[in-house]
Amino acid sequence: MKQMVAVDEPIRMRARTLPSGKIVPTSFIWRDQTRYVADVGRQWQERVDGKSLRCFLVQAVDQSTYEVRWDPAEDVWSLHRAWILNLV
């Protein structure tokens, strides 16, 4: 069963930029562990504290789901929320 946790922590993201300009997250490091992205789902923009953020819902190979955010003005990625399998 997946359990949702609020995170709001910085992450190191690897992403591809397609010729169309679309950003595709491929993996990220959170709490010293690399999470590989198996699928990228919904993408949207949000305005938070006056900043325009690009948000991505990604599923890792372990089937956990993460909401990651990118601030293109600062080129900073963060993990906003996570739905983690078998959270102890």
PDB file of N, CA, C and O in Angstrom:
ATOM      1  N   MET A   1       0.843  -1.183   0.000  1.00  0.00           N
ATOM      2  CA  MET A   1       0.000   0.000   0.000  1.00  0.00           C
ATOM      3  C   MET A   1       0.883   1.238   0.000  1.00  0.00           C
ATOM      4  O   MET A   1       1.893   1.290   0.702  1.00  0.00           O
ATOM      5  N   LYS A   2       0.496   2.237  -0.793  1.00  0.00           N
ATOM      6  CA  LYS A   2       1.249   3.481  -0.851  1.00  0.00           C
ATOM      7  C   LYS A   2       0.784   4.423   0.243  1.00  0.00           C
ATOM      8  O   LYS A   2      -0.409   4.531   0.528  1.00  0.00           O
ATOM      9  N   GLN A   3       1.743   5.099   0.848  1.00  0.00           N
ATOM     10  CA  GLN A   3       1.441   6.095   1.871  1.00  0.00           C
ATOM     11  C   GLN A   3       1.992   7.436   1.411  1.00  0.00           C
ATOM     12  O   GLN A   3       3.157   7.528   1.024  1.00  0.00           O
ATOM     13  N   MET A   4       1.154   8.489   1.450  1.00  0.00           N
ATOM     14  CA  MET A   4       1.562   9.815   1.017  1.00  0.00           C
ATOM     15  C   MET A   4       2.299  10.525   2.135  1.00  0.00           C
ATOM     16  O   MET A   4       1.859  10.521   3.284  1.00  0.00           O
ATOM     17  N   VAL A   5       3.435  11.141   1.787  1.00  0.00           N
ATOM     18  CA  VAL A   5       4.189  11.955   2.735  1.00  0.00           C
ATOM     19  C   VAL A   5       4.507  13.288   2.074  1.00  0.00           C
ATOM     20  O   VAL A   5       4.861  13.336   0.896  1.00  0.00           O
ATOM     21  N   ALA A   6       4.378  14.374   2.841  1.00  0.00           N
ATOM     22  CA  ALA A   6       4.791  15.697   2.378  1.00  0.00           C
ATOM     23  C   ALA A   6       6.289  15.805   2.612  1.00  0.00           C
ATOM     24  O   ALA A   6       6.782  15.442   3.679  1.00  0.00           O
ATOM     25  N   VAL A   7       7.008  16.302   1.622  1.00  0.00           N
ATOM     26  CA  VAL A   7       8.462  16.287   1.711  1.00  0.00           C
ATOM     27  C   VAL A   7       9.045  17.700   1.665  1.00  0.00           C
ATOM     28  O   VAL A   7       9.631  18.153   2.648  1.00  0.00           O
ATOM     29  N   ASP A   8       8.894  18.400   0.544  1.00  0.00           N
ATOM     30  CA  ASP A   8       9.457  19.738   0.317  1.00  0.00           C
ATOM     31  C   ASP A   8      10.950  19.800   0.636  1.00  0.00           C
ATOM     32  O   ASP A   8      11.387  20.575   1.486  1.00  0.00           O
ATOM     33  N   GLU A   9      11.723  18.965  -0.065  1.00  0.00           N
ATOM     34  CA  GLU A   9      13.172  18.928   0.092  1.00  0.00           C
ATOM     35  C   GLU A   9      13.832  19.077  -1.276  1.00  0.00           C
ATOM     36  O   GLU A   9      13.273  18.650  -2.286  1.00  0.00           O
ATOM     37  N   PRO A  10      15.020  19.681  -1.310  1.00  0.00           N
ATOM     38  CA  PRO A  10      15.743  19.771  -2.589  1.00  0.00           C
ATOM     39  C   PRO A  10      16.210  18.389  -3.040  1.00  0.00           C
ATOM     40  O   PRO A  10      16.502  17.517  -2.222  1.00  0.00           O
ATOM     41  N   ILE A  11      16.275  18.211  -4.357  1.00  0.00           N
ATOM     42  CA  ILE A  11      16.774  16.971  -4.946  1.00  0.00           C
ATOM     43  C   ILE A  11      17.729  17.320  -6.078  1.00  0.00           C
ATOM     44  O   ILE A  11      17.734  18.445  -6.579  1.00  0.00           O
ATOM     45  N   ARG A  12      18.531  16.349  -6.470  1.00  0.00           N
ATOM     46  CA  ARG A  12      19.358  16.488  -7.669  1.00  0.00           C
ATOM     47  C   ARG A  12      18.682  15.678  -8.759  1.00  0.00           C
ATOM     48  O   ARG A  12      18.543  14.460  -8.646  1.00  0.00           O
ATOM     49  N   MET A  13      18.263  16.358  -9.814  1.00  0.00           N
ATOM     50  CA  MET A  13      17.480  15.738 -10.883  1.00  0.00           C
ATOM     51  C   MET A  13      18.324  15.590 -12.144  1.00  0.00           C
ATOM     52  O   MET A  13      19.127  16.462 -12.477  1.00  0.00           O
ATOM     53  N   ARG A  14      18.128  14.481 -12.833  1.00  0.00           N
ATOM     54  CA  ARG A  14      18.625  14.307 -14.193  1.00  0.00           C
ATOM     55  C   ARG A  14      17.398  14.311 -15.091  1.00  0.00           C
ATOM     56  O   ARG A  14      16.420  13.608 -14.837  1.00  0.00           O
ATOM     57  N   ALA A  15      17.469  15.114 -16.142  1.00  0.00           N
ATOM     58  CA  ALA A  15      16.346  15.216 -17.066  1.00  0.00           C
ATOM     59  C   ALA A  15      16.871  15.413 -18.476  1.00  0.00           C
ATOM     60  O   ALA A  15      17.949  15.971 -18.684  1.00  0.00           O
ATOM     61  N   ARG A  16      16.100  14.950 -19.429  1.00  0.00           N
ATOM     62  CA  ARG A  16      16.415  15.175 -20.841  1.00  0.00           C
ATOM     63  C   ARG A  16      15.568  16.325 -21.346  1.00  0.00           C
ATOM     64  O   ARG A  16      14.422  16.500 -20.930  1.00  0.00           O
ATOM     65  N   THR A  17      16.135  17.097 -22.235  1.00  0.00           N
ATOM     66  CA  THR A  17      15.375  18.127 -22.933  1.00  0.00           C
ATOM     67  C   THR A  17      15.222  17.663 -24.375  1.00  0.00           C
ATOM     68  O   THR A  17      16.208  17.515 -25.098  1.00  0.00           O
ATOM     69  N   LEU A  18      13.981  17.435 -24.785  1.00  0.00           N
ATOM     70  CA  LEU A  18      13.707  16.973 -26.145  1.00  0.00           C
ATOM     71  C   LEU A  18      13.831  18.142 -27.127  1.00  0.00           C
ATOM     72  O   LEU A  18      13.774  19.299 -26.710  1.00  0.00           O
ATOM     73  N   PRO A  19      13.998  17.859 -28.419  1.00  0.00           N
ATOM     74  CA  PRO A  19      14.091  18.932 -29.415  1.00  0.00           C
ATOM     75  C   PRO A  19      12.890  19.885 -29.377  1.00  0.00           C
ATOM     76  O   PRO A  19      13.003  21.054 -29.746  1.00  0.00           O
ATOM     77  N   SER A  20      11.754  19.377 -28.932  1.00  0.00           N
ATOM     78  CA  SER A  20      10.549  20.208 -28.833  1.00  0.00           C
ATOM     79  C   SER A  20      10.606  21.168 -27.642  1.00  0.00           C
ATOM     80  O   SER A  20       9.769  22.063 -27.519  1.00  0.00           O
ATOM     81  N   GLY A  21      11.613  20.975 -26.753  1.00  0.00           N
ATOM     82  CA  GLY A  21      11.717  21.793 -25.545  1.00  0.00           C
ATOM     83  C   GLY A  21      11.093  21.143 -24.325  1.00  0.00           C
ATOM     84  O   GLY A  21      11.204  21.658 -23.213  1.00  0.00           O
ATOM     85  N   LYS A  22      10.436  20.013 -24.534  1.00  0.00           N
ATOM     86  CA  LYS A  22       9.807  19.301 -23.421  1.00  0.00           C
ATOM     87  C   LYS A  22      10.868  18.733 -22.488  1.00  0.00           C
ATOM     88  O   LYS A  22      11.865  18.177 -22.951  1.00  0.00           O
ATOM     89  N   ILE A  23      10.664  18.868 -21.168  1.00  0.00           N
ATOM     90  CA  ILE A  23      11.562  18.352 -20.149  1.00  0.00           C
ATOM     91  C   ILE A  23      11.063  16.971 -19.719  1.00  0.00           C
ATOM     92  O   ILE A  23       9.881  16.801 -19.417  1.00  0.00           O
ATOM     93  N   VAL A  24      11.967  15.984 -19.692  1.00  0.00           N
ATOM     94  CA  VAL A  24      11.607  14.616 -19.303  1.00  0.00           C
ATOM     95  C   VAL A  24      12.535  14.174 -18.162  1.00  0.00           C
ATOM     96  O   VAL A  24      13.696  13.846 -18.407  1.00  0.00           O
ATOM     97  N   PRO A  25      12.029  14.164 -16.908  1.00  0.00           N
ATOM     98  CA  PRO A  25      12.846  13.667 -15.794  1.00  0.00           C
ATOM     99  C   PRO A  25      13.203  12.192 -16.000  1.00  0.00           C
ATOM    100  O   PRO A  25      12.362  11.393 -16.411  1.00  0.00           O
ATOM    101  N   THR A  26      14.473  11.839 -15.707  1.00  0.00           N
ATOM    102  CA  THR A  26      14.904  10.455 -15.893  1.00  0.00           C
ATOM    103  C   THR A  26      15.344   9.786 -14.591  1.00  0.00           C
ATOM    104  O   THR A  26      15.182   8.575 -14.438  1.00  0.00           O
ATOM    105  N   SER A  27      15.895  10.550 -13.658  1.00  0.00           N
ATOM    106  CA  SER A  27      16.262  10.013 -12.348  1.00  0.00           C
ATOM    107  C   SER A  27      16.535  11.183 -11.410  1.00  0.00           C
ATOM    108  O   SER A  27      16.777  12.306 -11.851  1.00  0.00           O
ATOM    109  N   PHE A  28      16.492  10.900 -10.101  1.00  0.00           N
ATOM    110  CA  PHE A  28      16.819  11.936  -9.127  1.00  0.00           C
ATOM    111  C   PHE A  28      17.401  11.302  -7.876  1.00  0.00           C
ATOM    112  O   PHE A  28      17.169  10.132  -7.574  1.00  0.00           O
ATOM    113  N   ILE A  29      18.164  12.113  -7.162  1.00  0.00           N
ATOM    114  CA  ILE A  29      18.755  11.660  -5.904  1.00  0.00           C
ATOM    115  C   ILE A  29      18.030  12.364  -4.768  1.00  0.00           C
ATOM    116  O   ILE A  29      17.967  13.592  -4.709  1.00  0.00           O
ATOM    117  N   TRP A  30      17.486  11.555  -3.869  1.00  0.00           N
ATOM    118  CA  TRP A  30      16.791  12.056  -2.683  1.00  0.00           C
ATOM    119  C   TRP A  30      17.264  11.233  -1.491  1.00  0.00           C
ATOM    120  O   TRP A  30      17.204  10.003  -1.502  1.00  0.00           O
ATOM    121  N   ARG A  31      17.729  11.926  -0.473  1.00  0.00           N
ATOM    122  CA  ARG A  31      18.241  11.283   0.735  1.00  0.00           C
ATOM    123  C   ARG A  31      19.290  10.215   0.393  1.00  0.00           C
ATOM    124  O   ARG A  31      19.238   9.085   0.878  1.00  0.00           O
ATOM    125  N   ASP A  32      20.228  10.612  -0.447  1.00  0.00           N
ATOM    126  CA  ASP A  32      21.378   9.782  -0.839  1.00  0.00           C
ATOM    127  C   ASP A  32      21.005   8.504  -1.590  1.00  0.00           C
ATOM    128  O   ASP A  32      21.808   7.574  -1.657  1.00  0.00           O
ATOM    129  N   GLN A  33      19.822   8.450  -2.145  1.00  0.00           N
ATOM    130  CA  GLN A  33      19.419   7.272  -2.919  1.00  0.00           C
ATOM    131  C   GLN A  33      18.920   7.722  -4.291  1.00  0.00           C
ATOM    132  O   GLN A  33      18.120   8.651  -4.402  1.00  0.00           O
ATOM    133  N   THR A  34      19.406   7.047  -5.329  1.00  0.00           N
ATOM    134  CA  THR A  34      18.969   7.360  -6.685  1.00  0.00           C
ATOM    135  C   THR A  34      17.639   6.673  -6.961  1.00  0.00           C
ATOM    136  O   THR A  34      17.487   5.472  -6.735  1.00  0.00           O
ATOM    137  N   ARG A  35      16.686   7.445  -7.449  1.00  0.00           N
ATOM    138  CA  ARG A  35      15.365   6.915  -7.849  1.00  0.00           C
ATOM    139  C   ARG A  35      15.288   7.052  -9.374  1.00  0.00           C
ATOM    140  O   ARG A  35      15.405   8.156  -9.908  1.00  0.00           O
ATOM    141  N   TYR A  36      15.094   5.942 -10.062  1.00  0.00           N
ATOM    142  CA  TYR A  36      15.007   5.959 -11.517  1.00  0.00           C
ATOM    143  C   TYR A  36      13.548   6.086 -11.942  1.00  0.00           C
ATOM    144  O   TYR A  36      12.678   5.374 -11.441  1.00  0.00           O
ATOM    145  N   VAL A  37      13.299   6.992 -12.863  1.00  0.00           N
ATOM    146  CA  VAL A  37      11.940   7.279 -13.319  1.00  0.00           C
ATOM    147  C   VAL A  37      11.544   6.266 -14.385  1.00  0.00           C
ATOM    148  O   VAL A  37      12.213   6.129 -15.409  1.00  0.00           O
ATOM    149  N   ALA A  38      10.451   5.560 -14.131  1.00  0.00           N
ATOM    150  CA  ALA A  38       9.919   4.588 -15.088  1.00  0.00           C
ATOM    151  C   ALA A  38       8.884   5.233 -16.006  1.00  0.00           C
ATOM    152  O   ALA A  38       8.740   4.841 -17.164  1.00  0.00           O
ATOM    153  N   ASP A  39       8.157   6.235 -15.475  1.00  0.00           N
ATOM    154  CA  ASP A  39       7.086   6.858 -16.248  1.00  0.00           C
ATOM    155  C   ASP A  39       6.869   8.283 -15.770  1.00  0.00           C
ATOM    156  O   ASP A  39       6.939   8.568 -14.574  1.00  0.00           O
ATOM    157  N   VAL A  40       6.606   9.171 -16.712  1.00  0.00           N
ATOM    158  CA  VAL A  40       6.264  10.555 -16.399  1.00  0.00           C
ATOM    159  C   VAL A  40       4.791  10.737 -16.729  1.00  0.00           C
ATOM    160  O   VAL A  40       4.357  10.507 -17.858  1.00  0.00           O
ATOM    161  N   GLY A  41       4.037  11.151 -15.729  1.00  0.00           N
ATOM    162  CA  GLY A  41       2.602  11.341 -15.920  1.00  0.00           C
ATOM    163  C   GLY A  41       2.255  12.802 -16.145  1.00  0.00           C
ATOM    164  O   GLY A  41       2.833  13.478 -16.995  1.00  0.00           O
ATOM    165  N   ARG A  42       1.318  13.256 -15.378  1.00  0.00           N
ATOM    166  CA  ARG A  42       0.789  14.613 -15.511  1.00  0.00           C
ATOM    167  C   ARG A  42       1.881  15.654 -15.306  1.00  0.00           C
ATOM    168  O   ARG A  42       2.787  15.474 -14.493  1.00  0.00           O
ATOM    169  N   GLN A  43       1.776  16.768 -16.074  1.00  0.00           N
ATOM    170  CA  GLN A  43       2.674  17.910 -15.931  1.00  0.00           C
ATOM    171  C   GLN A  43       1.827  19.169 -15.900  1.00  0.00           C
ATOM    172  O   GLN A  43       0.850  19.278 -16.641  1.00  0.00           O
ATOM    173  N   TRP A  44       2.195  20.123 -15.047  1.00  0.00           N
ATOM    174  CA  TRP A  44       1.437  21.361 -14.931  1.00  0.00           C
ATOM    175  C   TRP A  44       2.329  22.455 -14.368  1.00  0.00           C
ATOM    176  O   TRP A  44       3.450  22.193 -13.934  1.00  0.00           O
ATOM    177  N   GLN A  45       1.826  23.676 -14.379  1.00  0.00           N
ATOM    178  CA  GLN A  45       2.544  24.817 -13.813  1.00  0.00           C
ATOM    179  C   GLN A  45       1.783  25.326 -12.598  1.00  0.00           C
ATOM    180  O   GLN A  45       0.552  25.327 -12.576  1.00  0.00           O
ATOM    181  N   GLU A  46       2.529  25.756 -11.592  1.00  0.00           N
ATOM    182  CA  GLU A  46       1.940  26.353 -10.387  1.00  0.00           C
ATOM    183  C   GLU A  46       2.707  27.613 -10.048  1.00  0.00           C
ATOM    184  O   GLU A  46       3.897  27.732 -10.339  1.00  0.00           O
ATOM    185  N   ARG A  47       2.021  28.538  -9.438  1.00  0.00           N
ATOM    186  CA  ARG A  47       2.660  29.755  -8.943  1.00  0.00           C
ATOM    187  C   ARG A  47       2.747  29.614  -7.424  1.00  0.00           C
ATOM    188  O   ARG A  47       1.722  29.511  -6.750  1.00  0.00           O
ATOM    189  N   VAL A  48       3.972  29.608  -6.882  1.00  0.00           N
ATOM    190  CA  VAL A  48       4.208  29.417  -5.452  1.00  0.00           C
ATOM    191  C   VAL A  48       5.159  30.513  -4.983  1.00  0.00           C
ATOM    192  O   VAL A  48       6.266  30.646  -5.504  1.00  0.00           O
ATOM    193  N   ASP A  49       4.729  31.288  -4.008  1.00  0.00           N
ATOM    194  CA  ASP A  49       5.558  32.366  -3.461  1.00  0.00           C
ATOM    195  C   ASP A  49       6.102  33.284  -4.555  1.00  0.00           C
ATOM    196  O   ASP A  49       7.256  33.708  -4.506  1.00  0.00           O
ATOM    197  N   GLY A  50       5.263  33.581  -5.534  1.00  0.00           N
ATOM    198  CA  GLY A  50       5.649  34.479  -6.620  1.00  0.00           C
ATOM    199  C   GLY A  50       6.498  33.849  -7.705  1.00  0.00           C
ATOM    200  O   GLY A  50       6.887  34.526  -8.657  1.00  0.00           O
ATOM    201  N   LYS A  51       6.794  32.557  -7.577  1.00  0.00           N
ATOM    202  CA  LYS A  51       7.607  31.861  -8.569  1.00  0.00           C
ATOM    203  C   LYS A  51       6.727  30.958  -9.424  1.00  0.00           C
ATOM    204  O   LYS A  51       5.755  30.378  -8.938  1.00  0.00           O
ATOM    205  N   SER A  52       7.073  30.848 -10.687  1.00  0.00           N
ATOM    206  CA  SER A  52       6.384  29.935 -11.593  1.00  0.00           C
ATOM    207  C   SER A  52       7.153  28.617 -11.621  1.00  0.00           C
ATOM    208  O   SER A  52       8.295  28.570 -12.080  1.00  0.00           O
ATOM    209  N   LEU A  53       6.532  27.554 -11.134  1.00  0.00           N
ATOM    210  CA  LEU A  53       7.168  26.245 -11.045  1.00  0.00           C
ATOM    211  C   LEU A  53       6.553  25.277 -12.046  1.00  0.00           C
ATOM    212  O   LEU A  53       5.347  25.306 -12.291  1.00  0.00           O
ATOM    213  N   ARG A  54       7.389  24.423 -12.619  1.00  0.00           N
ATOM    214  CA  ARG A  54       6.892  23.338 -13.461  1.00  0.00           C
ATOM    215  C   ARG A  54       6.850  22.089 -12.597  1.00  0.00           C
ATOM    216  O   ARG A  54       7.844  21.720 -11.971  1.00  0.00           O
ATOM    217  N   CYS A  55       5.700  21.446 -12.570  1.00  0.00           N
ATOM    218  CA  CYS A  55       5.473  20.291 -11.705  1.00  0.00           C
ATOM    219  C   CYS A  55       5.300  19.035 -12.559  1.00  0.00           C
ATOM    220  O   CYS A  55       4.717  19.072 -13.643  1.00  0.00           O
ATOM    221  N   PHE A  56       5.821  17.931 -12.043  1.00  0.00           N
ATOM    222  CA  PHE A  56       5.776  16.657 -12.747  1.00  0.00           C
ATOM    223  C   PHE A  56       5.369  15.568 -11.763  1.00  0.00           C
ATOM    224  O   PHE A  56       5.853  15.533 -10.632  1.00  0.00           O
ATOM    225  N   LEU A  57       4.495  14.694 -12.188  1.00  0.00           N
ATOM    226  CA  LEU A  57       4.152  13.509 -11.418  1.00  0.00           C
ATOM    227  C   LEU A  57       4.900  12.355 -12.075  1.00  0.00           C
ATOM    228  O   LEU A  57       4.650  12.029 -13.235  1.00  0.00           O
ATOM    229  N   VAL A  58       5.824  11.733 -11.330  1.00  0.00           N
ATOM    230  CA  VAL A  58       6.641  10.665 -11.906  1.00  0.00           C
ATOM    231  C   VAL A  58       6.492   9.392 -11.083  1.00  0.00           C
ATOM    232  O   VAL A  58       6.255   9.434  -9.876  1.00  0.00           O
ATOM    233  N   GLN A  59       6.636   8.266 -11.764  1.00  0.00           N
ATOM    234  CA  GLN A  59       6.614   6.981 -11.069  1.00  0.00           C
ATOM    235  C   GLN A  59       7.996   6.345 -11.209  1.00  0.00           C
ATOM    236  O   GLN A  59       8.538   6.241 -12.310  1.00  0.00           O
ATOM    237  N   ALA A  60       8.548   5.928 -10.087  1.00  0.00           N
ATOM    238  CA  ALA A  60       9.863   5.299 -10.076  1.00  0.00           C
ATOM    239  C   ALA A  60       9.733   3.810 -10.414  1.00  0.00           C
ATOM    240  O   ALA A  60       8.634   3.254 -10.417  1.00  0.00           O
ATOM    241  N   VAL A  61      10.866   3.184 -10.696  1.00  0.00           N
ATOM    242  CA  VAL A  61      10.840   1.763 -11.047  1.00  0.00           C
ATOM    243  C   VAL A  61      10.327   0.893  -9.907  1.00  0.00           C
ATOM    244  O   VAL A  61       9.860  -0.220 -10.149  1.00  0.00           O
ATOM    245  N   ASP A  62      10.404   1.386  -8.650  1.00  0.00           N
ATOM    246  CA  ASP A  62       9.878   0.608  -7.514  1.00  0.00           C
ATOM    247  C   ASP A  62       8.376   0.815  -7.312  1.00  0.00           C
ATOM    248  O   ASP A  62       7.810   0.352  -6.322  1.00  0.00           O
ATOM    249  N   GLN A  63       7.742   1.505  -8.244  1.00  0.00           N
ATOM    250  CA  GLN A  63       6.301   1.786  -8.247  1.00  0.00           C
ATOM    251  C   GLN A  63       5.883   2.886  -7.276  1.00  0.00           C
ATOM    252  O   GLN A  63       4.689   3.159  -7.151  1.00  0.00           O
ATOM    253  N   SER A  64       6.827   3.526  -6.583  1.00  0.00           N
ATOM    254  CA  SER A  64       6.496   4.698  -5.762  1.00  0.00           C
ATOM    255  C   SER A  64       6.266   5.883  -6.702  1.00  0.00           C
ATOM    256  O   SER A  64       6.830   5.928  -7.795  1.00  0.00           O
ATOM    257  N   THR A  65       5.445   6.834  -6.281  1.00  0.00           N
ATOM    258  CA  THR A  65       5.092   7.985  -7.096  1.00  0.00           C
ATOM    259  C   THR A  65       5.570   9.249  -6.395  1.00  0.00           C
ATOM    260  O   THR A  65       5.495   9.359  -5.171  1.00  0.00           O
ATOM    261  N   TYR A  66       6.065  10.209  -7.190  1.00  0.00           N
ATOM    262  CA  TYR A  66       6.634  11.432  -6.636  1.00  0.00           C
ATOM    263  C   TYR A  66       6.125  12.647  -7.403  1.00  0.00           C
ATOM    264  O   TYR A  66       5.971  12.601  -8.623  1.00  0.00           O
ATOM    265  N   GLU A  67       5.866  13.725  -6.683  1.00  0.00           N
ATOM    266  CA  GLU A  67       5.588  15.016  -7.312  1.00  0.00           C
ATOM    267  C   GLU A  67       6.853  15.850  -7.165  1.00  0.00           C
ATOM    268  O   GLU A  67       7.235  16.241  -6.062  1.00  0.00           O
ATOM    269  N   VAL A  68       7.494  16.112  -8.300  1.00  0.00           N
ATOM    270  CA  VAL A  68       8.709  16.921  -8.301  1.00  0.00           C
ATOM    271  C   VAL A  68       8.408  18.261  -8.944  1.00  0.00           C
ATOM    272  O   VAL A  68       7.540  18.380  -9.809  1.00  0.00           O
ATOM    273  N   ARG A  69       9.158  19.280  -8.494  1.00  0.00           N
ATOM    274  CA  ARG A  69       8.950  20.639  -8.996  1.00  0.00           C
ATOM    275  C   ARG A  69      10.279  21.217  -9.465  1.00  0.00           C
ATOM    276  O   ARG A  69      11.330  20.979  -8.869  1.00  0.00           O
ATOM    277  N   TRP A  70      10.202  21.979 -10.546  1.00  0.00           N
ATOM    278  CA  TRP A  70      11.385  22.640 -11.093  1.00  0.00           C
ATOM    279  C   TRP A  70      11.137  24.134 -11.171  1.00  0.00           C
ATOM    280  O   TRP A  70      10.133  24.581 -11.726  1.00  0.00           O
ATOM    281  N   ASP A  71      12.058  24.899 -10.609  1.00  0.00           N
ATOM    282  CA  ASP A  71      12.032  26.354 -10.715  1.00  0.00           C
ATOM    283  C   ASP A  71      13.005  26.719 -11.833  1.00  0.00           C
ATOM    284  O   ASP A  71      14.212  26.767 -11.595  1.00  0.00           O
ATOM    285  N   PRO A  72      12.508  26.979 -13.054  1.00  0.00           N
ATOM    286  CA  PRO A  72      13.412  27.238 -14.174  1.00  0.00           C
ATOM    287  C   PRO A  72      14.223  28.530 -14.011  1.00  0.00           C
ATOM    288  O   PRO A  72      15.322  28.636 -14.555  1.00  0.00           O
ATOM    289  N   ALA A  73      13.703  29.498 -13.281  1.00  0.00           N
ATOM    290  CA  ALA A  73      14.434  30.751 -13.079  1.00  0.00           C
ATOM    291  C   ALA A  73      15.704  30.517 -12.268  1.00  0.00           C
ATOM    292  O   ALA A  73      16.728  31.151 -12.523  1.00  0.00           O
ATOM    293  N   GLU A  74      15.644  29.610 -11.293  1.00  0.00           N
ATOM    294  CA  GLU A  74      16.788  29.302 -10.431  1.00  0.00           C
ATOM    295  C   GLU A  74      17.472  27.989 -10.820  1.00  0.00           C
ATOM    296  O   GLU A  74      18.551  27.674 -10.317  1.00  0.00           O
ATOM    297  N   ASP A  75      16.842  27.228 -11.715  1.00  0.00           N
ATOM    298  CA  ASP A  75      17.275  25.889 -12.103  1.00  0.00           C
ATOM    299  C   ASP A  75      17.467  25.007 -10.866  1.00  0.00           C
ATOM    300  O   ASP A  75      18.509  24.382 -10.672  1.00  0.00           O
ATOM    301  N   VAL A  76      16.414  24.983 -10.036  1.00  0.00           N
ATOM    302  CA  VAL A  76      16.421  24.207  -8.791  1.00  0.00           C
ATOM    303  C   VAL A  76      15.242  23.239  -8.815  1.00  0.00           C
ATOM    304  O   VAL A  76      14.120  23.616  -9.153  1.00  0.00           O
ATOM    305  N   TRP A  77      15.513  21.980  -8.450  1.00  0.00           N
ATOM    306  CA  TRP A  77      14.483  20.951  -8.368  1.00  0.00           C
ATOM    307  C   TRP A  77      14.192  20.640  -6.901  1.00  0.00           C
ATOM    308  O   TRP A  77      15.078  20.721  -6.050  1.00  0.00           O
ATOM    309  N   SER A  78      12.933  20.282  -6.616  1.00  0.00           N
ATOM    310  CA  SER A  78      12.573  19.854  -5.267  1.00  0.00           C
ATOM    311  C   SER A  78      11.543  18.733  -5.352  1.00  0.00           C
ATOM    312  O   SER A  78      10.808  18.598  -6.330  1.00  0.00           O
ATOM    313  N   LEU A  79      11.522  17.942  -4.294  1.00  0.00           N
ATOM    314  CA  LEU A  79      10.517  16.887  -4.151  1.00  0.00           C
ATOM    315  C   LEU A  79       9.446  17.442  -3.234  1.00  0.00           C
ATOM    316  O   LEU A  79       9.712  17.750  -2.073  1.00  0.00           O
ATOM    317  N   HIS A  80       8.227  17.569  -3.759  1.00  0.00           N
ATOM    318  CA  HIS A  80       7.135  18.167  -2.983  1.00  0.00           C
ATOM    319  C   HIS A  80       6.381  17.124  -2.165  1.00  0.00           C
ATOM    320  O   HIS A  80       6.180  17.291  -0.962  1.00  0.00           O
ATOM    321  N   ARG A  81       5.962  16.039  -2.833  1.00  0.00           N
ATOM    322  CA  ARG A  81       5.222  14.967  -2.153  1.00  0.00           C
ATOM    323  C   ARG A  81       5.657  13.625  -2.709  1.00  0.00           C
ATOM    324  O   ARG A  81       6.172  13.531  -3.823  1.00  0.00           O
ATOM    325  N   ALA A  82       5.440  12.584  -1.906  1.00  0.00           N
ATOM    326  CA  ALA A  82       5.779  11.230  -2.346  1.00  0.00           C
ATOM    327  C   ALA A  82       4.711  10.262  -1.871  1.00  0.00           C
ATOM    328  O   ALA A  82       4.180  10.384  -0.767  1.00  0.00           O
ATOM    329  N   TRP A  83       4.410   9.308  -2.721  1.00  0.00           N
ATOM    330  CA  TRP A  83       3.534   8.191  -2.372  1.00  0.00           C
ATOM    331  C   TRP A  83       4.415   6.961  -2.436  1.00  0.00           C
ATOM    332  O   TRP A  83       4.701   6.446  -3.517  1.00  0.00           O
ATOM    333  N   ILE A  84       4.845   6.490  -1.271  1.00  0.00           N
ATOM    334  CA  ILE A  84       5.888   5.471  -1.184  1.00  0.00           C
ATOM    335  C   ILE A  84       5.290   4.136  -0.783  1.00  0.00           C
ATOM    336  O   ILE A  84       4.468   4.041   0.129  1.00  0.00           O
ATOM    337  N   LEU A  85       5.734   3.102  -1.500  1.00  0.00           N
ATOM    338  CA  LEU A  85       5.314   1.742  -1.168  1.00  0.00           C
ATOM    339  C   LEU A  85       6.032   1.266   0.085  1.00  0.00           C
ATOM    340  O   LEU A  85       7.218   1.535   0.274  1.00  0.00           O
ATOM    341  N   ASN A  86       5.313   0.568   0.926  1.00  0.00           N
ATOM    342  CA  ASN A  86       5.893  -0.068   2.116  1.00  0.00           C
ATOM    343  C   ASN A  86       6.694   0.887   2.987  1.00  0.00           C
ATOM    344  O   ASN A  86       7.795   0.559   3.432  1.00  0.00           O
ATOM    345  N   LEU A  87       6.144   2.058   3.226  1.00  0.00           N
ATOM    346  CA  LEU A  87       6.803   3.032   4.106  1.00  0.00           C
ATOM    347  C   LEU A  87       6.736   2.545   5.540  1.00  0.00           C
ATOM    348  O   LEU A  87       5.661   2.239   6.056  1.00  0.00           O
ATOM    349  N   VAL A  88       7.883   2.478   6.173  1.00  0.00           N
ATOM    350  CA  VAL A  88       7.938   1.978   7.555  1.00  0.00           C
ATOM    351  C   VAL A  88       8.159   3.137   8.500  1.00  0.00           C
ATOM    352  O   VAL A  88       8.237   2.938   9.712  1.00  0.00           O
TER     353      VAL A  88
END
